[in-house]
Amino acid sequence: MMLYDVNNKLYYKVMNTTRPKMSLTHQGRTWGYVPKRLNGKMAKFWLDYTWGRYMYFQFDDKWYRVQYLQSNYRKANRDVFNGVLINLIVDGQDLKLVRGNIEKARKLAL
């Protein structure tokens, strides 16, 4: 599965997962959410501000996770280490969940 950012024309790889344990007392984690429009409906993208690397969201009674810091695949590796990353917390306000493989979509985008 993939998330497609309508405004920035970027793809994000999505993985199936279970509902995360959002306990406030578990290892000092701090959970919060970012509201985004997913396939025309408002959805909560949950993330662990303390230890997390992924955003979790629920769509059609299934849970998915997506890494919120990703490179845009148009830069070289040295640019990625210099901070050229896409932050899904800030970007991607209008998203579409689509079926497909991220590798094929990346080739089509180039």
ChimeraX attribute file (.defattr): number of C-alpha atoms within 10 A of each C-alpha:
attribute: neighborCount
match mode: 1-to-1
recipient: residues
	/A:1	16
	/A:2	20
	/A:3	22
	/A:4	21
	/A:5	19
	/A:6	13
	/A:7	11
	/A:8	13
	/A:9	11
	/A:10	19
	/A:11	25
	/A:12	25
	/A:13	17
	/A:14	22
	/A:15	13
	/A:16	12
	/A:17	14
	/A:18	11
	/A:19	13
	/A:20	15
	/A:21	8
	/A:22	14
	/A:23	11
	/A:24	11
	/A:25	8
	/A:26	9
	/A:27	9
	/A:28	10
	/A:29	16
	/A:30	16
	/A:31	16
	/A:32	13
	/A:33	16
	/A:34	15
	/A:35	12
	/A:36	18
	/A:37	15
	/A:38	21
	/A:39	15
	/A:40	10
	/A:41	11
	/A:42	12
	/A:43	16
	/A:44	17
	/A:45	22
	/A:46	20
	/A:47	26
	/A:48	18
	/A:49	14
	/A:50	11
	/A:51	12
	/A:52	13
	/A:53	14
	/A:54	19
	/A:55	24
	/A:56	24
	/A:57	22
	/A:58	16
	/A:59	13
	/A:60	5
	/A:61	7
	/A:62	11
	/A:63	15
	/A:64	20
	/A:65	22
	/A:66	22
	/A:67	17
	/A:68	21
	/A:69	16
	/A:70	16
	/A:71	19
	/A:72	16
	/A:73	16
	/A:74	12
	/A:75	11
	/A:76	11
	/A:77	11
	/A:78	9
	/A:79	12
	/A:80	16
	/A:81	10
	/A:82	8
	/A:83	9
	/A:84	18
	/A:85	16
	/A:86	19
	/A:87	13
	/A:88	19
	/A:89	17
	/A:90	9
	/A:91	14
	/A:92	22
	/A:93	17
	/A:94	18
	/A:95	24
	/A:96	17
	/A:97	16
	/A:98	13
	/A:99	10
	/A:100	13
	/A:101	13
	/A:102	16
	/A:103	10
	/A:104	9
	/A:105	15
	/A:106	15
	/A:107	8
	/A:108	8
	/A:109	11
	/A:110	7
